[in-house]
Amino acid sequence: MRAVPHRTYVRAAPTQEAAAEVLDLPLSTYDRHLAKALEQVTDLLWTVEIGDVRPPGRGDHRRRPP
């Protein structure tokens, strides 16, 4: 759910509780979606860092063969 990190970091609500309310989600669901989004961003950044993938906009960003 892209709306959770967007509402947390881009168009931030004053609190996570407020963000969950705006998105009409229970706080536990909001927290779960936010944790998953952060995990995915972290994985992507590590993949770029170790050279398995190029950042978007820099040519082909599919995995390189071993």
The 8 nearest C-alpha neighbors of each residue, nearest first, counted from 0:
[[1, 2, 3, 32, 36, 4, 33, 35],
 [2, 0, 3, 4, 5, 36, 6, 32],
 [1, 3, 5, 0, 4, 6, 22, 7],
 [2, 4, 6, 5, 1, 33, 7, 0],
 [5, 3, 7, 6, 2, 8, 1, 33],
 [6, 4, 9, 2, 3, 7, 8, 10],
 [5, 7, 11, 10, 3, 4, 2, 8],
 [8, 6, 11, 4, 5, 3, 9, 12],
 [7, 9, 11, 5, 4, 6, 10, 12],
 [10, 8, 5, 11, 6, 7, 4, 12],
 [11, 9, 6, 8, 5, 12, 7, 4],
 [12, 10, 7, 6, 8, 9, 13, 5],
 [11, 13, 18, 14, 17, 6, 7, 10],
 [14, 12, 11, 17, 15, 18, 16, 7],
 [15, 13, 17, 16, 12, 18, 11, 7],
 [14, 16, 18, 17, 19, 12, 7, 13],
 [15, 17, 19, 14, 18, 20, 26, 13],
 [18, 16, 20, 14, 15, 19, 12, 21],
 [17, 19, 15, 21, 12, 20, 16, 6],
 [20, 18, 24, 22, 16, 17, 21, 26],
 [19, 21, 23, 17, 22, 18, 24, 16],
 [22, 20, 18, 23, 19, 17, 24, 12],
 [23, 21, 19, 20, 24, 18, 2, 3],
 [24, 22, 20, 21, 19, 25, 18, 29],
 [25, 23, 19, 22, 20, 29, 26, 28],
 [24, 26, 28, 27, 29, 19, 23, 20],
 [25, 27, 29, 28, 19, 30, 24, 16],
 [28, 26, 30, 29, 25, 31, 24, 32],
 [29, 27, 31, 25, 30, 26, 32, 24],
 [28, 30, 26, 32, 27, 31, 19, 24],
 [31, 29, 27, 33, 28, 32, 26, 34],
 [30, 32, 28, 34, 33, 29, 27, 35],
 [33, 31, 35, 29, 34, 30, 36, 28],
 [34, 32, 30, 36, 35, 31, 3, 4],
 [33, 35, 37, 31, 32, 36, 30, 38],
 [36, 34, 38, 32, 33, 37, 39, 31],
 [37, 35, 33, 39, 38, 34, 32, 40],
 [38, 36, 40, 34, 39, 35, 41, 33],
 [37, 39, 35, 41, 36, 40, 42, 34],
 [38, 40, 42, 36, 37, 41, 43, 35],
 [41, 39, 43, 37, 42, 38, 44, 36],
 [40, 42, 38, 44, 39, 43, 37, 45],
 [43, 41, 39, 45, 40, 44, 46, 38],
 [44, 42, 46, 40, 41, 45, 39, 47],
 [43, 45, 47, 41, 46, 42, 48, 40],
 [46, 44, 48, 42, 47, 43, 49, 41],
 [45, 47, 43, 51, 49, 44, 48, 52],
 [46, 48, 52, 50, 44, 45, 49, 53],
 [49, 47, 45, 50, 46, 44, 51, 52],
 [50, 48, 46, 47, 51, 45, 52, 44],
 [49, 51, 47, 48, 52, 46, 53, 45],
 [52, 50, 46, 62, 49, 47, 63, 53],
 [51, 53, 47, 60, 62, 50, 61, 46],
 [52, 54, 60, 47, 57, 55, 50, 59],
 [53, 55, 57, 56, 60, 47, 52, 58],
 [56, 54, 57, 60, 53, 58, 59, 52],
 [55, 57, 58, 54, 59, 60, 53, 52],
 [58, 56, 55, 54, 53, 59, 60, 52],
 [59, 57, 56, 60, 55, 53, 54, 61],
 [58, 60, 61, 57, 53, 55, 56, 52],
 [61, 59, 53, 52, 58, 55, 54, 62],
 [60, 62, 59, 52, 63, 53, 51, 58],
 [63, 61, 52, 51, 64, 60, 53, 59],
 [62, 64, 51, 61, 65, 52, 60, 50],
 [63, 65, 62, 51, 61, 52, 50, 60],
 [64, 63, 62, 51, 50, 52, 61, 49]]
